[in-house]
Amino acid sequence: MPSPPLTDRRLVVVLGKGGVGKTTVAAALALGLADRGHRTLLIEVAAETRTAAVFGTAPPVDAPVEARPGLFALSVDAERAMQEYLSIQLKVRPLVEMMSRSRAFHQVTQAAPGLAELVTLGKIWDLATAVRDGRPVWDRLVVDAPATGHGLALLQAAASMRDLAGSGPISDQADAIERVVRHPAATGVVVVAIPEELAVTEATEAVTLMRGHGLPVACAVANAVRTSPFGPGDADALRQVRADPAAGSAERAAAGAALATVDGAAHDAREVRALGDGCALPVAVLPVVADLAPGSGGIEQLSAALMTDPALGGAGAA
């Protein structure tokens, strides 16, 4: 049975190596969903505040803040999430506050294998399942995940805990979270790359790993793709001008600059094809945007391009 379009899934996780514009893509997607009338929560993890550069508002760690109409932002910190979990389990808030002030507590939360990812995923689960007046609080949740390796660990945290716990309430909750994370009707994973060989290779490897773990990879996004206003015939004419000794130096220099644009666009197009072929996924293509500062209109431009790209309209499950 075909999976629903990415924009119809309640939980979207955006992955990618550092420097590929993962946060920008997550912000553009969340903005597009909010513009379509969905009450949307953009979640950053590890207490990051990267979306502040796009929306001008740093996401808090205590409660979501409205960055745009219908679009809210929140930063999830593992230690704070652990405190919340212990408060629920121990039901003694002063004890939890005393524990959280101790150096040992911080050392444990940082050193325990997979603990940060587990409590972070648990917090995302709580947000995804929150209900108010009989309705979900959030129509859509977009997670700006950590860089690829840590992002994969985040997605696998519930399965790891379920296997470790064996049985009991912790195992049951981990199993419930894992079922949602793996369900292609509820969750979609987006892999972001830029049109460079290393980034494309890493994205392809990440998709292979996620498929091996049964995670619902929905589509890839090629970010910062160069385009050219010149066609094949134009390029031939430009080459003739550049090679013509009778042409003036200014004309040859202009032809050379234009050909650099042509060659850059051709290179990026090849890498976009390699990304689609390597991942066996539909690829949404985002152009280079010079200014993403708040008020520049840059994030709106990317959001419009992303939301109208066919790659988001009917991607199959992994």
Sine and cosine of phi, psi and omega as CSV:
sin_phi,cos_phi,sin_psi,cos_psi,sin_omega,cos_omega
0.00,0.00,0.78,-0.62,-0.04,-1.00
-0.88,0.47,0.57,-0.82,0.06,-1.00
-0.98,0.20,0.44,-0.90,0.03,-1.00
-0.94,0.35,0.30,-0.95,0.09,-1.00
-0.83,0.55,0.47,-0.88,-0.01,-1.00
-0.82,0.58,-0.64,0.77,-0.06,-1.00
-0.93,0.36,-0.20,0.98,0.05,-1.00
-1.00,-0.08,-0.09,1.00,0.00,-1.00
-1.00,0.03,0.65,-0.76,-0.12,-0.99
-0.96,0.29,-0.52,0.86,-0.07,-1.00
-0.85,-0.52,0.85,-0.52,0.04,-1.00
-0.85,-0.52,0.78,-0.63,0.02,-1.00
-0.93,-0.38,0.82,-0.57,-0.05,-1.00
-0.96,-0.26,0.87,-0.50,-0.04,-1.00
-0.89,-0.45,0.36,-0.93,0.09,-1.00
0.23,-0.97,0.40,-0.92,0.03,-1.00
-0.94,0.35,0.30,-0.95,0.00,-1.00
-0.87,0.49,0.66,-0.75,0.08,-1.00
1.00,-0.04,0.01,1.00,-0.02,-1.00
-1.00,-0.08,-0.03,1.00,0.00,-1.00
1.00,0.03,0.49,0.87,-0.01,-1.00
-0.85,0.52,-0.72,0.70,0.01,-1.00
-0.89,0.45,-0.65,0.76,0.03,-1.00
-0.88,0.48,-0.69,0.72,0.01,-1.00
-0.90,0.43,-0.70,0.71,0.02,-1.00
-0.87,0.49,-0.69,0.73,0.00,-1.00
-0.91,0.42,-0.66,0.75,0.00,-1.00
-0.90,0.43,-0.65,0.76,0.01,-1.00
-0.91,0.41,-0.72,0.69,0.00,-1.00
-0.88,0.47,-0.65,0.76,0.03,-1.00
-0.90,0.44,-0.67,0.74,0.01,-1.00
-0.89,0.45,-0.65,0.76,0.03,-1.00
-0.91,0.42,-0.66,0.75,0.03,-1.00
-0.90,0.43,-0.64,0.77,0.01,-1.00
-0.90,0.43,-0.41,0.91,0.06,-1.00
-0.99,0.12,0.04,1.00,0.07,-1.00
0.99,-0.15,0.11,0.99,0.03,-1.00
-1.00,0.01,0.74,-0.67,0.12,-0.99
-0.95,0.30,0.93,-0.36,-0.23,-0.97
-0.88,-0.47,0.66,-0.75,0.07,-1.00
-0.90,-0.43,0.85,-0.53,0.09,-1.00
-0.99,-0.12,0.86,-0.51,-0.10,-1.00
-0.93,-0.37,0.83,-0.56,0.19,-0.98
-0.98,-0.20,0.51,-0.86,-0.03,-1.00
-0.91,-0.42,0.25,-0.97,-0.01,-1.00
0.88,0.48,0.53,0.85,0.06,-1.00
0.85,0.52,0.49,0.87,0.06,-1.00
-0.96,0.27,0.39,-0.92,0.05,-1.00
-0.69,-0.72,0.65,0.76,-0.07,-1.00
-0.93,0.36,-0.48,0.87,-0.04,-1.00
-0.93,0.36,-0.22,0.98,0.05,-1.00
-0.86,0.50,-0.54,0.84,-0.01,-1.00
-0.93,0.37,-0.39,0.92,-0.03,-1.00
-1.00,-0.08,-0.71,0.70,-0.10,-0.99
-0.98,-0.21,-0.20,0.98,0.01,-1.00
0.99,0.17,0.08,1.00,-0.01,-1.00
-0.77,-0.64,0.86,-0.51,0.02,-1.00
-0.96,0.26,0.79,-0.62,0.00,-1.00
-0.93,0.37,0.78,-0.62,0.00,-1.00
-0.97,0.24,0.18,-0.98,0.02,-1.00
-0.97,-0.24,-0.06,1.00,-0.06,-1.00
-0.98,-0.19,-0.64,0.77,-0.02,-1.00
-0.43,-0.90,0.54,-0.84,-0.02,-1.00
-0.87,0.49,0.56,-0.83,0.07,-1.00
-0.89,-0.46,0.60,-0.80,-0.02,-1.00
-0.99,0.13,0.93,-0.38,-0.02,-1.00
-1.00,0.05,-0.55,0.83,0.07,-1.00
-0.57,-0.82,0.29,-0.96,0.02,-1.00
-0.82,0.57,0.87,-0.50,0.01,-1.00
0.99,0.13,-0.10,1.00,-0.02,-1.00
-0.90,-0.44,0.87,-0.50,-0.01,-1.00
-0.91,-0.42,0.45,-0.89,-0.02,-1.00
-0.77,-0.64,0.56,-0.83,0.00,-1.00
-0.49,-0.87,0.62,-0.78,0.10,-1.00
-0.95,-0.31,0.81,-0.59,-0.03,-1.00
-0.99,-0.16,0.86,-0.51,0.04,-1.00
-0.97,-0.26,0.76,-0.65,-0.10,-1.00
-0.88,0.48,-0.68,0.74,-0.03,-1.00
-0.91,0.41,-0.67,0.74,0.02,-1.00
-0.91,0.41,-0.64,0.77,0.04,-1.00
-0.89,0.46,-0.60,0.80,0.04,-1.00
-0.91,0.41,-0.65,0.76,0.05,-1.00
-0.88,0.48,-0.68,0.74,0.02,-1.00
-0.89,0.46,-0.67,0.74,-0.01,-1.00
-0.90,0.44,-0.70,0.71,-0.01,-1.00
-0.91,0.40,-0.58,0.82,0.04,-1.00
-0.88,0.48,-0.63,0.77,0.02,-1.00
-0.93,0.36,-0.68,0.73,-0.08,-1.00
-0.97,0.24,-0.69,0.72,-0.07,-1.00
-1.00,0.08,-0.45,0.89,0.03,-1.00
0.87,0.50,0.40,0.92,0.04,-1.00
-0.75,-0.66,1.00,-0.02,-0.11,-0.99
-0.87,0.50,-0.70,0.72,0.01,-1.00
-0.85,0.52,-0.61,0.79,0.02,-1.00
-0.90,0.44,-0.68,0.73,0.01,-1.00
-0.89,0.45,-0.67,0.74,0.00,-1.00
-0.90,0.43,-0.61,0.79,0.04,-1.00
-0.91,0.42,-0.69,0.72,0.02,-1.00
-0.88,0.47,-0.67,0.74,-0.08,-1.00
-0.93,0.37,-0.36,0.93,0.02,-1.00
-1.00,0.10,-0.17,0.98,-0.07,-1.00
-0.99,0.12,0.52,-0.85,0.03,-1.00
-0.90,0.43,-0.58,0.81,-0.02,-1.00
-0.87,0.48,-0.63,0.78,0.00,-1.00
-0.87,0.49,-0.71,0.71,-0.01,-1.00
-0.91,0.41,-0.63,0.78,0.00,-1.00
-0.90,0.43,-0.64,0.77,-0.01,-1.00
-0.92,0.39,-0.71,0.71,-0.05,-1.00
-0.91,0.42,-0.47,0.88,-0.01,-1.00
-1.00,0.05,-0.49,0.87,-0.13,-0.99
-0.99,-0.13,-0.47,0.88,-0.06,-1.00
-0.89,0.45,0.83,-0.56,-0.06,-1.00
-0.87,0.50,0.85,-0.53,0.09,-1.00
0.98,0.19,-0.07,1.00,-0.07,-1.00
-0.92,0.39,-0.70,0.72,-0.01,-1.00
-0.87,0.49,-0.69,0.73,0.01,-1.00
-0.91,0.42,-0.63,0.77,-0.04,-1.00
-0.91,0.42,-0.75,0.66,-0.04,-1.00
-0.94,0.34,-0.52,0.86,0.06,-1.00
-0.91,0.42,-0.72,0.69,0.03,-1.00
-0.90,0.44,-0.61,0.80,0.05,-1.00
-0.89,0.45,-0.62,0.79,0.05,-1.00
-0.91,0.41,-0.67,0.75,0.05,-1.00
-0.88,0.47,-0.64,0.77,0.04,-1.00
-0.88,0.48,-0.70,0.71,0.02,-1.00
-0.86,0.51,-0.67,0.74,0.01,-1.00
-0.92,0.40,-0.64,0.77,-0.03,-1.00
-0.93,0.36,-0.49,0.87,-0.05,-1.00
-0.98,-0.19,0.06,1.00,0.00,-1.00
-0.90,0.44,0.68,-0.74,-0.05,-1.00
-0.79,-0.62,0.63,-0.78,0.08,-1.00
-0.69,-0.73,0.81,-0.59,-0.02,-1.00
0.82,0.57,0.61,0.79,0.07,-1.00
0.98,0.18,0.08,1.00,0.00,-1.00
-0.81,-0.58,0.50,-0.87,0.08,-1.00
-0.86,0.51,0.66,-0.75,0.04,-1.00
-0.90,0.43,-0.62,0.79,-0.06,-1.00
-0.88,-0.47,0.75,-0.66,0.10,-1.00
-0.97,0.23,-0.63,0.78,-0.03,-1.00
-0.66,-0.75,0.58,-0.81,0.10,-1.00
-0.78,-0.62,0.78,-0.62,0.02,-1.00
-0.89,-0.46,0.85,-0.53,-0.05,-1.00
-0.97,-0.25,0.88,-0.48,0.15,-0.99
-1.00,0.10,1.00,-0.05,-0.14,-0.99
-0.96,0.27,0.24,-0.97,0.09,-1.00
-0.90,0.43,0.10,-1.00,0.05,-1.00
-0.82,0.57,0.36,-0.93,-0.31,-0.95
-0.66,0.75,-0.82,0.58,-0.08,-1.00
-0.87,0.49,-0.74,0.67,0.02,-1.00
-0.94,0.35,-0.53,0.85,0.05,-1.00
-0.90,0.43,-0.65,0.76,0.07,-1.00
-0.90,0.44,-0.66,0.75,0.04,-1.00
-0.88,0.48,-0.61,0.79,0.03,-1.00
-0.88,0.47,-0.72,0.69,-0.03,-1.00
-0.92,0.38,-0.46,0.89,-0.04,-1.00
-1.00,-0.09,-0.02,1.00,-0.12,-0.99
-0.87,0.49,-0.67,0.75,-0.04,-1.00
-0.92,0.40,-0.66,0.75,0.02,-1.00
-0.89,0.45,-0.65,0.76,0.01,-1.00
-0.90,0.44,-0.69,0.72,0.00,-1.00
-0.92,0.39,-0.65,0.76,0.03,-1.00
-0.85,0.52,-0.68,0.73,-0.02,-1.00
-0.93,0.36,-0.59,0.81,-0.01,-1.00
-0.96,0.28,-0.63,0.78,-0.10,-1.00
-0.95,0.33,-0.50,0.87,0.02,-1.00
0.98,0.17,-0.96,0.30,0.02,-1.00
-0.47,-0.88,0.22,-0.97,0.00,-1.00
0.93,-0.37,-0.02,-1.00,-0.09,-1.00
-0.89,0.45,-0.60,0.80,0.01,-1.00
-0.91,0.42,-0.69,0.72,0.03,-1.00
-0.89,0.45,-0.65,0.76,-0.01,-1.00
-0.90,0.44,-0.69,0.73,0.00,-1.00
-0.92,0.40,-0.67,0.74,0.03,-1.00
-0.88,0.48,-0.62,0.79,0.01,-1.00
-0.92,0.40,-0.65,0.76,0.02,-1.00
-0.90,0.44,-0.68,0.73,0.04,-1.00
-0.89,0.45,-0.70,0.72,-0.04,-1.00
-0.88,0.47,-0.62,0.78,0.00,-1.00
-0.90,0.45,-0.64,0.77,0.02,-1.00
-0.94,0.35,-0.69,0.72,-0.02,-1.00
-0.87,0.49,-0.58,0.81,-0.04,-1.00
-1.00,0.04,-0.17,0.98,-0.14,-0.99
-0.99,0.10,0.90,-0.44,-0.08,-1.00
-0.94,0.35,-0.23,0.97,0.08,-1.00
-0.99,0.14,-0.35,0.94,-0.05,-1.00
-0.96,-0.27,-0.58,0.82,-0.16,-0.99
-0.80,-0.60,0.61,-0.80,0.11,-0.99
-0.69,-0.73,0.70,-0.72,0.03,-1.00
-0.97,-0.25,0.75,-0.66,0.03,-1.00
-0.93,-0.38,0.76,-0.65,0.02,-1.00
-0.95,-0.31,0.81,-0.58,-0.06,-1.00
-0.96,-0.27,0.66,-0.75,0.10,-1.00
-0.59,-0.81,0.35,-0.94,0.19,-0.98
-0.97,-0.24,0.33,-0.94,-0.09,-1.00
-0.97,0.23,0.90,0.43,0.10,-1.00
-0.75,-0.66,0.55,-0.83,-0.15,-0.99
-0.84,0.54,-0.72,0.69,-0.04,-1.00
-0.89,0.45,-0.70,0.71,0.00,-1.00
-0.90,0.43,-0.65,0.76,0.01,-1.00
-0.91,0.42,-0.67,0.74,0.02,-1.00
-0.89,0.46,-0.70,0.71,-0.01,-1.00
-0.91,0.41,-0.63,0.77,0.04,-1.00
-0.89,0.45,-0.66,0.75,0.02,-1.00
-0.89,0.45,-0.68,0.73,0.02,-1.00
-0.90,0.43,-0.63,0.78,0.02,-1.00
-0.90,0.44,-0.67,0.74,0.02,-1.00
-0.89,0.46,-0.67,0.74,0.03,-1.00
-0.87,0.50,-0.69,0.72,0.03,-1.00
-0.89,0.46,-0.70,0.71,-0.03,-1.00
-0.91,0.41,-0.64,0.77,0.07,-1.00
-0.88,0.47,-0.62,0.78,0.03,-1.00
-0.88,0.47,-0.44,0.90,0.02,-1.00
-0.99,-0.15,0.14,0.99,0.06,-1.00
0.95,0.31,0.41,0.91,-0.01,-1.00
-1.00,0.07,0.61,-0.79,-0.12,-0.99
-0.99,0.16,0.98,0.19,0.05,-1.00
-0.95,0.32,0.83,-0.56,-0.13,-0.99
-0.98,-0.18,-0.71,0.70,-0.03,-1.00
-0.28,-0.96,0.18,-0.98,0.11,-0.99
-0.92,-0.39,0.40,-0.92,0.08,-1.00
-0.81,-0.58,0.84,-0.54,0.13,-0.99
-1.00,-0.06,0.93,-0.38,-0.10,-0.99
-0.98,-0.18,0.49,-0.87,0.07,-1.00
0.85,0.53,0.77,0.64,0.00,-1.00
-1.00,0.00,0.81,-0.59,0.01,-1.00
-0.97,0.22,0.60,-0.80,0.05,-1.00
-0.83,-0.56,0.27,-0.96,-0.01,-1.00
-0.76,-0.65,0.66,-0.75,0.07,-1.00
-0.99,0.14,-0.05,1.00,-0.09,-1.00
-0.99,-0.15,0.64,-0.76,0.07,-1.00
-1.00,-0.03,0.03,-1.00,0.00,-1.00
-0.84,0.54,-0.66,0.76,0.02,-1.00
-0.91,0.42,-0.63,0.78,0.04,-1.00
-0.88,0.47,-0.67,0.75,-0.02,-1.00
-0.89,0.46,-0.65,0.76,0.03,-1.00
-0.89,0.45,-0.67,0.74,0.01,-1.00
-0.91,0.42,-0.63,0.78,0.00,-1.00
-0.91,0.41,-0.61,0.79,0.03,-1.00
-0.91,0.42,-0.60,0.80,0.03,-1.00
-0.91,0.42,-0.67,0.74,0.03,-1.00
-0.90,0.44,-0.71,0.71,-0.04,-1.00
-0.89,0.46,-0.55,0.84,-0.04,-1.00
-1.00,0.00,-0.11,0.99,-0.09,-1.00
-0.99,0.13,0.92,-0.38,-0.01,-1.00
-0.92,0.39,-0.29,0.96,0.00,-1.00
-0.99,0.15,-0.29,0.96,0.00,-1.00
-0.96,0.29,0.49,-0.87,0.03,-1.00
-0.94,0.34,0.34,-0.94,-0.02,-1.00
-0.88,0.47,-0.60,0.80,0.01,-1.00
-0.91,0.41,-0.64,0.77,0.01,-1.00
-0.91,0.41,-0.68,0.73,0.00,-1.00
-0.91,0.42,-0.63,0.78,0.02,-1.00
-0.91,0.41,-0.66,0.75,0.02,-1.00
-0.91,0.42,-0.65,0.76,0.04,-1.00
-0.90,0.44,-0.63,0.78,0.03,-1.00
-0.90,0.43,-0.65,0.76,0.02,-1.00
-0.91,0.42,-0.65,0.76,0.02,-1.00
-0.91,0.41,-0.63,0.77,0.02,-1.00
-0.92,0.39,-0.53,0.85,0.08,-1.00
-0.89,0.46,-0.60,0.80,0.08,-1.00
-0.90,0.43,-0.69,0.73,0.02,-1.00
-0.88,0.48,-0.74,0.67,-0.04,-1.00
-0.91,0.41,-0.63,0.78,0.03,-1.00
-0.89,0.45,-0.67,0.74,0.03,-1.00
-0.91,0.41,-0.63,0.78,0.02,-1.00
-0.91,0.42,-0.65,0.76,0.05,-1.00
-0.87,0.49,-0.74,0.67,-0.04,-1.00
-0.90,0.43,-0.60,0.80,0.02,-1.00
-0.89,0.45,-0.62,0.79,0.04,-1.00
-0.90,0.43,-0.66,0.75,-0.01,-1.00
-0.93,0.37,-0.57,0.82,0.06,-1.00
-0.90,0.44,-0.68,0.74,0.06,-1.00
-0.89,0.45,-0.65,0.76,0.02,-1.00
-0.90,0.44,-0.60,0.80,0.03,-1.00
-0.90,0.44,-0.73,0.69,0.01,-1.00
-0.90,0.43,-0.67,0.74,-0.01,-1.00
-0.93,0.37,-0.68,0.74,-0.05,-1.00
-0.93,0.37,-0.60,0.80,-0.02,-1.00
-1.00,0.01,-0.29,0.96,-0.10,-0.99
0.81,0.59,0.74,0.67,-0.03,-1.00
-0.70,-0.71,0.43,-0.90,0.21,-0.98
-0.91,0.40,0.57,-0.82,-0.06,-1.00
-0.86,-0.51,0.85,-0.53,0.15,-0.99
-1.00,0.07,0.67,-0.74,-0.08,-1.00
-0.92,-0.40,0.82,-0.58,0.04,-1.00
-0.92,-0.40,0.69,-0.73,-0.04,-1.00
-0.98,0.19,0.18,-0.98,0.14,-0.99
-0.94,0.34,0.77,-0.64,0.07,-1.00
-0.86,-0.51,0.84,-0.54,-0.13,-0.99
-0.94,0.35,-0.57,0.82,-0.13,-0.99
-0.74,-0.67,0.88,-0.48,0.05,-1.00
-0.93,-0.38,0.22,0.98,-0.01,-1.00
-0.91,0.40,0.48,-0.88,0.03,-1.00
-0.81,0.59,0.74,-0.67,0.01,-1.00
1.00,0.02,-0.13,0.99,-0.03,-1.00
-0.98,0.18,-0.34,0.94,-0.08,-1.00
1.00,0.06,-0.05,1.00,-0.05,-1.00
-0.91,0.42,-0.72,0.70,-0.03,-1.00
-0.93,0.37,-0.54,0.84,0.07,-1.00
-0.91,0.42,-0.63,0.78,0.04,-1.00
-0.89,0.46,-0.71,0.71,0.01,-1.00
-0.92,0.39,-0.63,0.78,0.00,-1.00
-0.88,0.47,-0.70,0.72,0.01,-1.00
-0.90,0.44,-0.66,0.75,0.02,-1.00
-0.91,0.42,-0.65,0.76,-0.05,-1.00
-0.94,0.35,-0.70,0.72,-0.10,-1.00
-0.96,0.29,-0.31,0.95,0.04,-1.00
-0.98,-0.19,0.03,1.00,0.00,-1.00
-0.98,0.22,0.75,-0.66,-0.01,-1.00
-0.86,0.51,-0.37,0.93,-0.03,-1.00
-0.88,0.47,-0.43,0.90,0.01,-1.00
-1.00,0.03,-0.07,1.00,-0.15,-0.99
-1.00,-0.03,-0.31,0.95,-0.05,-1.00
-0.24,-0.97,0.67,0.74,-0.03,-1.00
-0.94,0.35,0.64,-0.76,0.03,-1.00
-0.99,0.15,0.34,-0.94,0.04,-1.00
-0.96,0.27,0.37,-0.93,0.06,-1.00
-0.94,0.35,0.00,0.00,0.00,0.00
